[in-house]
């Protein structure tokens, strides 16, 4: 009793210390927030609207339950599936583990009673009984771990596949980064956040169900031992302490969301450094990039420092309320039948019976109090889970809206451009009409505008039929790339803001950029991308024909060098700039589209090879839209589209005078 009382005093002092630390932390955070708000008035361009506040909210409430149930439909799609089987296995193993704990308490008490009573026979009996059941107990524990790990992996597999099915549907992956800016770091969400969410939800299932089973079983055992009043007191303590701690833990959800946001920014600046390492090296920009990375990392570290300090403060309160005070309450409850001499349970009990009964009841109540403490502490994990749930749900919502053709973009209104602002407001994304028709591309009074609403050309009208090559020219920023994004390749990358666009169906347009993309895989994959080898067979194109395509662009030596179409290399590094451009042209010959958009795609190719490539395109019937400043290409085109960068354009046939003027 004196030991319990001393622990109570220590717990009280620790509670006061934890409370003081928590108060200091809240004062510190309020000062930082006040300073940050004062600075943001002049530098922050993003306004915090009510919608943004609702989006960032992450708490254990009705919205959290709705969100997690929505995700659970993805994780467990049917009642009879492998995930359900493993969840049942975990539940059975949790029940078995609880019964193992009760048996070990009883058997351990009997072993100690035999030692104190100096009974060698009983000691050997109960000790051999423990040794006999050790394999079964170990098997239960490891089956439980097996089930938990399998469920985590299967949940992650299902959620990842579901998200990627939406992310890689159509041009959603492009729209998320270029048309919609609600999700800044999809790679962070699709990888780390999905893993952490799945681990957290499975751990919560285990950490809640096991203590609940323990409480139910120990209440049944203790009610027969010390009456119903003791367990009732413990349950009341659970309710009061749980409500109090849940109230204190509210900031954890939002802090988790912020942590993952900063982690995503940090990963993004590092990936940009790797992607653009050559350009940065040319500019000798390592010091500038280091400043950017350090600034981004500092934001993450500062937030993690605050998070660690908050969890440290909450750790004091959690430990005291959920562990130590719960243990004190347990001692007070279990001691009543023993310290009250008139209690009917032990009026005629011997010393050894009192000792044995105390050990069993005390240990069961101690386990029950620990189970109550784990449930209270599970609230902390549930609050953290709410943060991951909010981020995953936001990603699912954005993916669904993007696939439905809806997107949102934060724009800063410029008051000094009154006319332009009015024009932006009049534009309605997706209001244009798409007409699918073979062998023709026709813009009919179609505004050419960016997703932000910046008008490049008020009304664009021209018509091109198969067999008529068009040269697109104009200064940088005049809208050449915007034209092709609005035209699209397989569908519209940018929405139409009015008018109508007539073009062939999906798959009959092909785009060849200045820096072609080389996929991961074999040499064959570089030519037939995005087709697979199975799709190559279905088209009836043999490897000999593929070799002819390489010969047409003077790349047959690569096949000779590698020795096989199935040779795998890092083609982005193995091929030179000119070889990549010629490989992209071989890819164009393989697909044989009706129209091809060539965006400076022969800038690293010699003039003679370029001339052969353009002649071959005309021979096989591929109509070209070419963006280039090379004078040698005028002879391969019948029309030119010139944009002046000030909203004007002209579409005219190429004549000898035009060629001379261009030269």
Secondary structure, 3 states (H helix, E strand, C coil): CHHHHHHHHHHHHHHHHHHHHHHHHHHHHHHHHHHHHHHHHHHCCCCCCHHHHHHHCCCCCHHHHHHHHHHHHHHCCCCCCHHHHHHHHHHHHHHHHHHHHHHHHHHHHHHHHHHHCCCHHHHHHHHHHHHHHHHHHHHHHHHHHHHHHHHHHHHHHHHHHHHHHHHCCCCHHHHHHHCCCCCCCHHHHHHHHHHHHHHHHHHHHHHHHHHHHHHHHHHHHHHHHHCHHHHHHHHHHHHHHHHHHHHHCCHHHHHHHHHHHHHHHHHHHHHHHHHCHHHHHHHCCHHHHHHHHHHHHHHHHHHHHHHHHHHHHHHHHHHHHHHHHHHHHHHHHHHHHHHCCCCHHHCCCCHHHHHHHHHHHHHHHHHHHHHHHHHHHHHHHHHHHHHHHHHHHHHHHHHHHHHCCCCCCCCCCCCCCHHHHHHHHHCCCCCCEEEECCCEEEEEEEEEECCCCCEEEEEEEEEEECCCCEEEEECCCCCHHHHHHHHCCCCCCCCCCCCEEEECCCCCEEEECCCCCCCCEEHHHHHHCCCCHHHHHHHCCCHHHHHHHHHHCCCHHHHHHHCCCCCEECHHHHCCHHHHHHHHHHHHHHHCCCEEEEECCCCCCCHHHHHHHHHHHHHHCCEEEEECCCHHHHHHCCEEEEECCCCCEEEEECCHHHHHHHC
